[in-house]
Amino acid sequence: MMSSQILVSRPYFDTRVAAQNGSQPLVTNPETAVKENVYAGTSAGLATAGYRSAKYTPEEWLANNSALLNRSVADRDHAERICTESKALKAETDAGTLRTQTVGTKHLGSRLQDIHSWRSELEQLIERLIAETDLLTASRRRLEKALDATEIPFAIATDNLTCRERRFGPDLVEDQVEEELLKEVELIRSIQALLKKTLDQTVNQIRLNREVKQTLELDWSDKQHAYSLDDQCGRFNNRSTDTQRHPSSAVLQEQVCDEEVWRKFTRDNLRLAEREEVASQALRRLIERVLQETSEDLRAQCAAVDQAFNQRCMELSQAKTQLELHLAQILEQIGAQERNISYLQQAVYDKEAPLRVAQSRLHYRTFRPNMEQCRDQPQLSLLGEVSELNSTVSALQQQLYEARKSLSDLEESRLSLEKDISCKTNSLLIDREKFLHR
């Protein structure tokens, strides 16, 4: 009977081994603890002691099993997340590659449009330069045949020029009247010298026109070549058979310019050509004017001078009227700005009382004892109120500063307008009284 109980007894837990391992003995049932004490000194306990101490407890087995399960779940979740992220990354990179290639193709198309636009402008300007050079060459032949000269009343012209020197300020300008009078004096002095000088300018302008035309033709040729290359590049796609890898092509060379420099180069060429075209047109107009003036008599030139004076007087009258209108508006605006300054000063003054109230509330709340000194809602509200009031006052003061500065600018404008009106009045007096009845 004793031996059967020993064979079916529950596994023995050695408290000394548990103490050595730093664990606590598991005694869950008092009856089990009594039985284990009863059979502790029997031969069965001694015979199985070595086997029992070398095995894990059920709790350790459960813990190990649970750890394995948890780790497998974590590894499975991590693997699923990696798969999901991989699919998302592939989709994103595919979309990014397609988008980048589409953008590159779009940029090539835009580049082709830019090159075509610049090339068209170059073509048009080259054609205009050719036509302008031909016209200027014809004018040169006319100058070479010009032999006539006309005498102009030198005394009247010089007297007119002397009287107009009494103008002052911005009205002392070399206007059309001045040009006509100087032209009259120059014709009296030497028509032959004028024709020779104009002829030299014509020859030089023809040379400049041809040089700038050659520059435009070189630029057009480069753009034509670049257009062909970019058009070929724009036709490349992922199914093209004539593409290959060129790793070094992605490296920008030092001699390669950026797009702005490229535009500036052609723009400068066009601007230079347009400037020469304008200069050539102005020179042709000058030639026509010189040839016409040399063929006209004194009466025609006097009529031209009188017409220039009439036009100048009309311009002066219109300018004076506009100045007087602006002066009235400036005076009205000065009054409005002064009222605005008073309004802003009152607004700044009106903010003093709310600011004192908010700051006083904050000040008295600093005397709360101990833990009552907390950042409660009233404290936060007061801090926000003070900050808002300070910002408002600063904004009003800044606006007041701007208003005062604007008032000062208006006063300066008033003085300038009054001075210019006085100048225009004097110029009108000189032109009307001295020259309209000559």
C-alpha positions in Angstrom: 0.0 0.0 0.0 2.8 2.3 0.8 4.7 1.5 -2.4 1.6 2.1 -4.6 1.2 5.6 -3.1 4.8 6.3 -3.9 4.5 5.3 -7.5 1.5 7.5 -8.2 2.7 10.4 -6.1 3.1 13.8 -7.8 6.5 15.0 -8.9 8.6 16.3 -6.0 9.7 20.0 -6.1 13.1 20.5 -4.3 12.9 23.8 -2.4 16.6 23.9 -2.0 17.2 23.7 -5.7 14.6 26.4 -6.3 16.3 28.6 -3.7 19.6 28.1 -5.4 18.1 29.1 -8.7 16.5 32.2 -7.2 12.9 31.0 -7.6 10.1 30.5 -5.1 8.7 27.1 -4.4 5.3 26.5 -5.9 2.9 25.3 -3.1 -0.6 25.5 -4.4 -2.3 22.8 -2.3 -1.8 22.2 1.4 -2.6 18.4 1.0 0.0 18.1 -1.7 2.6 19.8 0.5 1.8 17.3 3.4 2.1 14.3 1.1 5.4 15.5 -0.3 6.7 16.0 3.2 5.6 12.5 4.2 7.3 10.8 1.3 10.3 13.1 1.3 12.4 10.7 3.2 11.4 7.5 1.4 13.5 5.6 -1.1 11.3 6.6 -4.0 12.1 10.2 -3.6 15.8 9.5 -3.5 15.6 7.3 -6.5 13.9 10.0 -8.8 15.5 13.1 -7.3 18.2 13.4 -10.1 15.7 13.0 -12.9 13.3 15.6 -11.5 15.9 18.3 -10.9 17.1 18.0 -14.6 13.6 18.7 -16.1 11.6 21.9 -16.7 8.5 22.8 -14.8 5.1 23.0 -16.6 5.1 26.8 -16.1 8.5 27.0 -17.9 7.1 24.8 -20.7 4.1 27.0 -21.0 6.2 30.1 -21.0 8.6 28.7 -23.7 5.6 27.6 -25.8 4.0 31.0 -25.5 7.3 32.8 -26.4 7.6 30.6 -29.5 4.1 31.4 -30.5 4.5 35.1 -29.9 7.7 35.2 -31.8 6.2 33.3 -34.7 3.3 35.7 -34.8 5.6 38.7 -34.7 7.8 37.2 -37.5 4.7 36.5 -39.6 3.4 40.1 -39.1 6.9 41.5 -40.0 7.0 39.4 -43.1 3.6 40.4 -44.2 4.5 44.1 -43.6 7.7 43.7 -45.6 5.7 42.2 -48.5 3.1 45.0 -48.3 5.8 47.6 -48.2 7.6 46.0 -51.1 4.5 46.0 -53.3 3.9 49.6 -52.4 7.5 50.6 -53.1 7.4 48.9 -56.5 4.2 50.6 -57.4 5.6 53.9 -56.2 8.9 53.5 -58.0 7.1 52.4 -61.2 4.8 55.4 -61.0 7.8 57.7 -60.2 9.8 56.4 -63.1 6.9 56.8 -65.5 6.2 60.3 -64.1 9.8 61.3 -64.4 10.0 60.1 -68.0 6.8 61.8 -68.9 8.0 65.0 -67.4 11.3 64.6 -69.3 9.4 64.1 -72.5 7.2 67.1 -71.7 10.3 69.2 -71.1 11.8 68.1 -74.4 8.6 69.2 -76.1 8.7 72.5 -74.3 12.3 72.8 -75.3 11.4 72.2 -78.9 8.8 74.9 -78.8 11.3 77.3 -77.2 13.9 76.5 -79.9 11.3 76.9 -82.7 10.1 80.2 -81.2 13.6 81.6 -81.0 14.4 80.2 -84.4 11.4 81.9 -85.9 12.3 85.2 -84.3 15.8 84.9 -85.7 14.4 84.2 -89.2 12.1 87.1 -89.1 14.8 89.5 -87.8 17.3 88.2 -90.4 14.8 89.0 -93.2 14.1 92.4 -91.7 17.8 93.2 -91.5 18.3 92.2 -95.1 15.4 94.4 -96.2 16.6 97.3 -93.9 20.2 97.0 -95.3 18.9 97.2 -98.9 16.9 100.3 -98.0 19.9 101.9 -96.3 22.0 101.1 -99.3 19.5 103.0 -101.5 19.6 105.9 -99.1 23.4 106.0 -99.3 23.2 106.3 -103.1 20.8 109.2 -102.7 23.2 110.9 -100.3 26.0 110.5 -102.8 23.9 112.4 -105.3 22.8 115.1 -103.0 24.4 118.4 -104.1 21.8 121.1 -103.2 22.1 123.4 -100.3 19.8 125.9 -98.8 20.5 129.0 -96.8 18.6 129.6 -93.7 18.4 132.9 -91.7 21.2 132.3 -89.3 20.5 135.4 -87.1 16.9 134.5 -86.3 17.8 130.9 -85.5 20.7 131.8 -83.1 18.5 134.5 -81.4 15.8 131.9 -80.8 18.2 129.5 -79.3 19.6 132.2 -77.0 16.2 133.1 -75.8 15.3 129.5 -75.0 18.3 129.2 -72.8 16.5 131.3 -70.2 14.3 128.3 -69.4 15.2 126.6 -66.1 14.6 123.4 -64.2 13.4 120.3 -66.0 12.0 122.4 -68.9 15.6 123.1 -70.0 15.3 120.1 -72.4 16.5 119.5 -75.9 13.1 119.1 -77.4 11.8 119.1 -81.0 12.0 122.8 -81.2 15.6 122.8 -80.1 16.4 120.2 -82.7 14.7 122.1 -85.5 16.6 125.3 -84.6 19.9 123.5 -84.3 19.2 121.9 -87.6 18.5 125.3 -89.1 21.8 126.6 -87.9 23.7 123.6 -89.0 22.3 123.9 -92.5 23.5 127.5 -92.6 27.0 126.6 -91.5 27.8 123.7 -93.7 25.4 121.5 -95.7 28.3 119.7 -97.3 29.8 118.7 -94.0 26.5 117.3 -92.8 26.0 115.3 -96.0 29.5 113.8 -95.6 29.0 112.9 -92.0 25.7 111.3 -92.7 27.3 109.3 -95.5 30.0 108.0 -93.2 27.3 107.0 -90.6 25.4 105.2 -93.4 28.4 103.2 -94.5 29.2 102.2 -90.9 25.6 101.3 -90.2 25.5 99.0 -93.3 28.7 97.2 -92.0 27.1 96.8 -88.5 23.9 95.4 -90.1 25.8 92.8 -92.0 27.9 91.8 -89.0 24.9 91.4 -86.8 23.0 89.5 -89.6 25.9 87.0 -89.7 25.8 86.6 -85.9 22.0 85.8 -86.2 22.6 83.3 -89.0 25.2 81.5 -86.9 22.8 81.4 -84.0 20.0 80.2 -86.3 22.2 77.4 -87.6 23.0 76.2 -84.1 19.4 76.2 -83.1 18.5 74.3 -86.3 21.0 71.5 -85.3 19.8 71.5 -81.7 16.2 71.2 -82.8 17.0 68.1 -84.9 18.8 66.5 -82.0 16.0 67.3 -79.4 13.4 66.1 -81.8 15.1 62.8 -82.1 15.5 62.6 -78.3 11.8 63.3 -77.9 10.9 60.3 -80.1 12.8 57.9 -77.9 10.7 55.7 -75.6 11.1 52.4 -73.7 10.5 50.4 -76.8 13.0 52.2 -78.9 15.7 49.9 -80.3 18.3 52.6 -81.0 18.9 53.6 -77.4 21.7 52.5 -75.2 23.3 53.3 -71.8 25.6 56.3 -71.6 26.6 56.6 -67.9 28.8 59.6 -68.4 26.1 61.6 -70.2 24.5 62.5 -66.9 27.5 64.4 -65.8 27.2 68.2 -66.5 30.3 69.6 -68.1 31.8 72.9 -66.9 31.4 74.4 -70.3 27.7 73.6 -70.5 25.6 76.7 -69.9 22.2 76.8 -68.1 18.9 77.6 -69.7 18.9 81.2 -68.6 22.4 81.8 -70.1 21.1 80.1 -73.3 18.1 82.4 -73.5 20.3 85.4 -72.6 22.7 84.6 -75.4 19.9 84.6 -78.1 18.1 87.5 -76.4 21.3 89.6 -76.5 21.8 88.7 -80.1 18.2 89.7 -80.9 18.4 92.8 -78.8 21.6 93.8 -80.6 20.1 93.2 -84.0 16.9 95.1 -83.0 19.1 97.9 -81.8 21.0 98.0 -85.0 17.7 97.8 -86.9 16.2 100.7 -85.0 19.5 102.6 -85.5 19.3 101.9 -89.2 15.7 103.0 -89.4 16.6 106.2 -87.4 19.5 106.8 -89.8 17.3 106.4 -92.8 14.8 108.8 -91.3 17.6 111.2 -90.7 18.7 110.9 -94.3 15.2 111.5 -95.5 15.0 114.5 -93.2 18.3 115.9 -94.3 17.6 115.4 -98.0 14.2 117.0 -97.6 15.5 119.9 -95.6 18.3 120.6 -98.0 15.7 120.8 -100.8 13.3 123.1 -99.0 13.5 126.8 -98.8 13.6 129.1 -95.9 9.8 129.4 -95.7 9.4 125.7 -95.3 11.9 125.5 -92.6 10.4 128.4 -90.8 7.0 126.7 -91.0 8.5 123.6 -89.5 10.0 125.6 -86.6 6.7 127.3 -86.0 4.9 124.0 -86.0 7.4 122.6 -83.5 6.8 125.6 -81.2 3.0 125.2 -81.4 3.3 121.5 -80.5 5.6 122.3 -77.7 3.3 125.0 -76.3 0.4 122.5 -76.5 2.5 120.0 -74.6 3.5 122.5 -72.0 -0.2 123.6 -71.5 -1.3 120.0 -71.1 1.5 119.2 -68.7 0.7 122.3 -66.7 -3.0 121.4 -66.5 -2.2 117.9 -65.4 0.2 119.2 -62.7 -2.4 121.6 -61.4 -4.9 118.7 -61.3 -2.5 116.5 -59.4 -1.7 119.3 -57.0 -5.4 119.6 -56.1 -5.5 115.9 -55.5 -2.4 116.0 -53.4 -3.8 118.8 -51.3 -7.0 116.8 -50.8 -5.0 113.7 -49.9 -2.9 115.7 -47.4 -6.1 116.7 -45.5 -7.3 113.1 -45.6 -4.0 111.8 -44.3 -4.0 114.3 -41.5 -7.4 113.1 -40.4 -6.2 109.5 -40.7 -3.3 110.3 -38.4 -5.7 111.8 -35.8 -7.9 108.7 -36.1 -4.9 106.4 -35.6 -3.7 108.4 -32.6 -7.1 108.1 -31.0 -7.1 104.4 -31.7 -3.7 103.9 -30.0 -5.0 106.0 -27.0 -8.2 103.8 -26.8 -6.1 100.7 -26.4 -4.4 102.0 -23.3 -7.3 101.4 -20.9 -7.9 97.7 -21.9 -4.2 97.1 -21.7 -4.0 98.5 -18.2 -7.0 96.4 -17.1 -5.4 93.2 -18.5 -2.0 93.9 -17.0 -3.5 94.9 -13.6 -5.4 91.6 -13.6 -2.3 89.7 -14.3 -0.4 91.7 -11.6 -2.9 91.0 -8.9 -3.1 87.4 -9.7 0.6 87.0 -9.0 -0.2 87.4 -5.3 -2.2 84.2 -5.1 -0.7 82.0 -2.4 1.1 78.6 -2.8 -0.6 76.2 -5.2 -3.1 78.8 -6.2 -0.4 80.1 -8.5 -1.5 77.9 -11.4 -1.8 78.6 -15.1 -5.5 78.3 -15.2 -7.8 79.3 -18.0 -8.2 82.9 -16.7 -4.4 83.2 -16.6 -4.0 81.9 -20.1 -6.8 84.2 -21.3 -5.2 87.2 -19.7 -1.9 86.4 -21.2 -3.4 86.1 -24.6 -5.3 89.3 -24.1 -2.2 91.2 -23.2 -0.3 89.7 -26.1 -3.1 90.6 -28.5 -3.4 94.2 -27.2 0.4 94.7 -27.5 0.3 93.4 -31.0 -2.7 95.7 -31.8 -0.9 98.7 -30.4 2.3 97.8 -32.3 0.3 97.5 -35.5 -1.5 100.8 -34.9 1.8 102.5 -34.1 3.4 101.1 -37.3 0.4 102.3 -39.3 0.7 105.7 -37.6 4.4 105.8 -38.6 3.5 104.9 -42.2 0.7 107.5 -42.3 3.1 110.2 -41.0 5.7 109.2 -43.5 3.1 109.3 -46.3 2.1 112.8 -45.1 5.7 113.9 -45.4 6.0 112.4 -48.9 2.8 114.2 -49.9 4.2 117.5 -48.7 7.3 116.9 -50.7 5.2 116.0 -53.7 3.2 119.2 -53.2 6.4 121.3 -53.2 7.7 119.5 -56.3 4.4 120.1 -58.2 4.3 123.7 -57.3 7.9 124.2 -58.4 7.3 122.4 -61.7 4.1 124.4 -62.3 6.1 127.6 -61.9 8.7 126.2 -64.3 6.1 125.3 -66.9 4.5 128.8 -66.6 7.9 130.4 -67.4 8.5 128.1 -70.4 5.1 128.9 -71.8 5.8 132.7 -71.4 9.1 132.4 -73.3 7.8 130.1 -76.2 4.6 132.1 -76.7 5.9 135.7 -76.4 9.3 135.2 -78.1 8.6 132.8 -80.9 4.9 132.6 -81.9 5.1 136.0 -83.5 8.5 135.9 -85.1 
